[in-house]
């Protein structure tokens, strides 16, 4: 559900202070995943904490209005299992072998 227009977007005050003090190109570490990206943040690189480490997120124009946490996933996708997945992976491996044989000239 969207935040009330009357209240405006949520931006962590400490994060805004860090942005004002930071130089362009410096990584700004933050735990404020719920902070909304505003136009003042464009061009800065944020180290957004995902629960284990800080993932680098460079704010661009098309990110305005989104939350910082959307660009720092907290879970790691391993893969789907089953026979069908195994067959797909074997097919991809065979194509890779064919490609390397063609590249080497054999």
Secondary structure as UniProt FT lines:
FT   TURN            5..7
FT   HELIX           13..21
FT   TURN            24..25
FT   STRAND          27..30
FT   TURN            33..34
FT   HELIX           39..41
FT   TURN            42..43
FT   STRAND          45..49
FT   STRAND          54..58
FT   HELIX           61..63
FT   TURN            64..65
FT   HELIX           68..71
FT   HELIX           83..104
//
